[in-house]
Amino acid sequence: MSSFESKRFDNPDETRPFADKGEVKIVSIGGGVVGHVTFEPGWKWTEHVRPIAGTESCQAAHVGYVLSGRQVVKMDDGSEFEISAGDVVSIPAGHDGWTVGDEPCVVIDFAGMATYAKPN
């Protein structure tokens, strides 16, 4: 039988810092993993997470809600799009991304966080 759960990002189950310029706070809940991700200005996946992930591009698929800031996402096929505060996004595996502007890009990610920025 299921039971009620409640967790807060100010007391996460785990915090994974990037190489620099951000972190992801992880809560495990309801059999899944949810991340509160802060991408600081100047953050770029290839510079700040690739050294941790060890892959050429991000291989996590994401479904999330952008709380603040902006980010450009570039897919392995070369297509690019921008996400910003208020967007609900689905980003397939195989991409790079970087924060745009002087405001942190903060995202609640409901998929793809189980191993994101987790050292192998």
C-alpha positions in Angstrom: 0.0 0.0 0.0 1.2 3.5 -0.8 1.7 6.1 1.8 1.9 9.9 1.8 5.4 11.4 1.3 6.5 15.0 1.6 10.0 16.4 1.1 11.7 19.7 0.6 14.6 20.9 -1.5 16.0 22.8 1.5 16.6 19.4 3.0 17.5 17.2 0.0 18.4 13.5 0.0 21.5 14.4 -2.0 23.3 17.5 -3.4 25.5 17.0 -6.5 27.7 20.0 -7.2 28.8 20.6 -10.8 32.5 21.1 -11.6 31.6 24.8 -11.0 28.7 27.2 -11.4 25.8 25.3 -10.0 24.3 22.1 -8.4 21.4 19.8 -8.4 19.5 19.0 -5.2 17.9 15.6 -5.3 14.8 14.2 -3.6 13.7 10.6 -4.0 10.0 10.4 -3.7 7.1 8.2 -4.9 9.5 5.8 -6.4 11.1 8.5 -8.5 13.7 11.2 -8.4 13.1 15.0 -8.7 15.9 17.5 -9.0 16.0 21.3 -8.2 18.8 22.4 -10.6 20.6 25.7 -10.4 22.7 26.6 -13.5 24.7 29.7 -12.6 25.6 32.4 -15.2 28.4 31.1 -17.3 27.4 27.4 -16.8 27.8 25.1 -19.8 27.2 21.4 -19.8 30.3 20.5 -21.7 32.5 22.4 -19.2 30.7 21.8 -15.9 29.0 18.4 -16.2 30.8 16.5 -19.0 33.9 16.0 -16.8 31.6 14.3 -14.2 29.4 12.4 -16.7 32.2 11.3 -19.0 30.0 11.4 -22.2 30.3 13.7 -25.2 26.8 15.1 -24.7 24.1 14.9 -22.0 22.5 11.5 -22.2 19.7 12.2 -19.8 16.2 13.0 -21.1 14.6 15.8 -19.1 11.0 16.8 -18.3 10.9 19.9 -16.3 9.6 23.3 -15.4 11.8 26.4 -15.7 11.5 28.6 -12.6 13.8 31.4 -13.6 16.5 32.4 -16.1 17.2 31.2 -19.6 19.2 28.5 -21.2 20.0 27.5 -24.8 19.9 23.8 -25.6 21.7 22.4 -28.6 20.9 18.9 -29.7 23.5 16.5 -31.2 21.9 17.0 -34.6 22.7 20.8 -34.4 19.2 22.1 -33.8 19.0 24.7 -31.0 16.2 26.1 -28.9 15.9 28.5 -25.9 14.0 27.8 -22.7 13.0 30.4 -20.2 11.1 31.0 -17.0 7.5 29.6 -17.2 8.4 26.9 -19.8 7.5 23.3 -19.3 10.1 21.4 -21.3 10.9 17.9 -22.6 14.5 17.6 -23.8 15.6 14.3 -25.3 18.9 12.7 -24.5 21.9 13.9 -26.7 22.3 17.6 -26.1 24.5 20.4 -24.7 23.2 23.4 -22.9 24.3 26.7 -21.4 22.9 29.5 -19.3 22.2 32.8 -21.1 22.5 36.1 -19.4 23.3 37.2 -15.8 20.5 35.3 -14.0 20.8 31.7 -12.8 18.6 29.3 -14.7 16.6 27.3 -12.2 14.7 24.2 -13.2 12.6 21.6 -11.4 13.4 18.3 -13.3 11.0 15.4 -13.0 13.0 13.0 -15.2 16.6 12.4 -15.9 18.0 13.2 -12.5 18.6 9.7 -11.2 22.2 9.7 -12.5 22.6 13.4 -13.6 26.0 14.9 -12.5 26.6 11.7 -10.5 30.3 10.6 -10.7 30.6 7.2 -12.3 
